[in-house]
Amino acid sequence: MAVRVTILGSGSRGNSTYIEAGRTRLLIDAGLSARQIRQRLAAIGRSPETLTAILVTHEHSDHINGLRVLCRNLPAPVYCNRLTRDAILYSLPDVRLDFRLFETGAVFQIGEVEVESFSVPHDAQDPVGFLIRTDGGQVGFLTDLGHATRLVLERVRPAHALVLEANHDVRLLQEDLRRPWSVKQRILSRHGHLSNEAAADALAEILHDGLRHVLLGHLSQDCNRPELAEQCVRARLQAMGARHVRLEVASQAVPSATVQLGGDGVKVAG
C-alpha cells in the first residue's frame, strides 16, 4: 500500500498537511482557511468530503483556523487530546465538532493507518507530534517545538518521510524590528520554535538509511528565507554523506509536491 503526503501549506500564517494511505485520508491540522484547504485539495484531485479524519497537533490559530467552516457539513471527526479540545472550544465557543480524544503518548488506529502521538515542548496546552505508520512506510510530523527532546527524537526515528520545522534564522530573528524582545525570547526559548540550525541538529540525530525524504516547514515569513533553511540543513546532510535524503522546503502559498512512499521506495509526484 502506497502512502502519499502533500503539505497543502506551511508557515507562520497557516499549516495543513494531507496524507493518504489506501482508503484512509487524513488532514494533519487545519490552519489554512476552509476555502484554501478546499482549493488546495482540489489541486491534487481531492476534496474535504473524502476525509476520514482531521488530526490536530495543538490549538494555536495557525493550526485550527479553518476548522469551524471546514467541518460545518463534514462527517470527518477531529482527533486531539483533552486539553487541546478544551482550548479549541475556548477560542471557538460556537464550533460544533465530532471530537475523538486520545491521551498524549497513545497509539490508535484510524482506518488503515496507526497513529502514534507524542509530547513536544511548545507553548500550547498539550502539543503533540505524530508518527503515521502504514504498510507503505512511516511518516513523521514534527513542527512547533522549542527543542528536540530525546523522547521526540526516538518517536520520529523510524520515519521514512519527515515534516520538520525550520522556523527561523537566528540572525534574522534577532535583527527583526517588528517583534518586541519578549516575543523573540519566546520564539528562541525551549518551548518556542526550532531554528534552521536546530532543525539540522535534530535531523543529524535521527538520520538513517531508511529516511528518504525531509520537508522543512513552518518557516517564518519575516525571520527566515527558504534558501537559508535549505542551505543550512543541506550542508549538514552533505557533511554526513547523506546523499539518499531528498530535501525540500514547504511553501505557505502553494501545495508542496506530493511525496509517495511504497514498496519501491520514495517517489515524488509533481
LINSUL-V972798 format. One line per field, one symbol per residue. psi: psi as a letter, one per 20 degrees, with the letter a starting at -180 (. if undefined). burial: 1 if it has 24 or more other ideal C-beta (glycine too) atoms within 12 Angstrom, else 0. Layout:
BEGIN
psi=???
burial=???
END
This chain:
BEGIN
psi=pqpppoohqpaijqppppppocjpoqpoqlirqhgggghhghhjkrqhijphrppphrjqhjijhiggggjgkqipqoprrghgghhghghmhjqoqnpoqqppiqprpocjqpppqqqqoqmrgmqqrqooprhirppqonrmqhqorhggghhihiphppoppmgqpgghghipihprhhgggghirikdqprgghghgghhhjprhioippoprkpphhkrphhggggghhhgghhjkmiippprpqqhhqqrqpppqahjbpqoq.
burial=011111111111111111111001111111111101110110010101001111111111111111111110010111111001101100010010101101010001011111111111111111111111110111111111111100011011101111111111110110000000000100110001111111110111111000111111111110110101110111011000010011111111001111111100010000
END
